[in-house]
Amino acid sequence: MTDAVLAAEEQARIRAGRAIRDLGHAFVGREMTIEQIDRLSTALEQISAELWPGLPRAKPFAQSPADPVEMPQGRLGQRFSDRPMSGAASPWGLDLDIHRFGDEIESRVTFGPAHEGAPGRCHGGVVASLFDDVCGFVLGILRQPAFTGELALRYHAPTPLYRELACRSRLDRREGRKLFITGDLTDRETGQLLVSATALFIAVDVDRFLGTAERPAPPAE
């Protein structure tokens, strides 16, 4: 496909990804009649049945934040739209607004209805996924592909919904192939610390990183 076609497909995927995310929040956060639920189920089942017979898609893994390409200061544009938490085309995306300030990554996020665990609070597993993704962007600053080895979180206070939060991460130290990254999640308005995190990433060469993308999908059961 030409660059123009690829760009148009990318924008179409981003639009669809946002629509799916909005649907998820509406489905969880709004009352629905049984008739509405049934119509939604029928429509989604028909679309899924139309898509699954298609050929497997080769995703652009080389555009991952771990790719050794210079990462500019300021707001970061979309580099890998399928990335689960930060990708604009991802059905599971968090609609992150990501910035680089010096050697630190800051991602602004507002959790919604589909992220709720305990009443009025974001699910802790969603918060953990956020940190794993944002810590991964530090690899872009280092221009070093790596895989998550360990991720530990300390929940200092309930993580609220419907408030703009800031998730920050930075390299603490490096020991050979081990990259130690720290992070924190705060309320942007009050400055309250909600969560702190420590992560260990294991550096690998680019060929090994991209090579994992060549593994075939497991057979259908």
C-alpha angles and dihedrals in degrees: 000000000000122000090253092054091046091050092049091049090049092054091046090052092048090052091049092046092054091047091053092048092048089049090053093053092045092048092051099035104042135061114251135188120237088247091056092047091050092049090049092050093049093049093048093046090052093050092047091050089052095050104042097068089060124104119274111269122236105222120212097251091162088072093060118129085248091063110112096247124129111270112211128220120259128025113005120224124222110288102163112019094184093059103126102234104021102029115112090213095046117113087214095046123136096211091243123192101211127196137175117220110181106303094341131090119215121191120188116209140171115200118218141193096291090057095056119123112160112020110293094358134101115249110259092229091058089052090051091052089050091055093046090054097042093046086053090062089064085069087065090058090049091042087225126131112219143157128234111261101171136359123188125181133192113202106210098173139359112289105233130219124231095025127107109248132184122224111194130185137177141168112271098184144325127230110183107295092350116100115192112202128183129197146173139200118215139172105255094213101045101023090228114160109236105168137005124197142192122196137185118208124187115220119229134175120266095250092056092046094052092039092070088066090065095066111110121241115263115264118267113261 
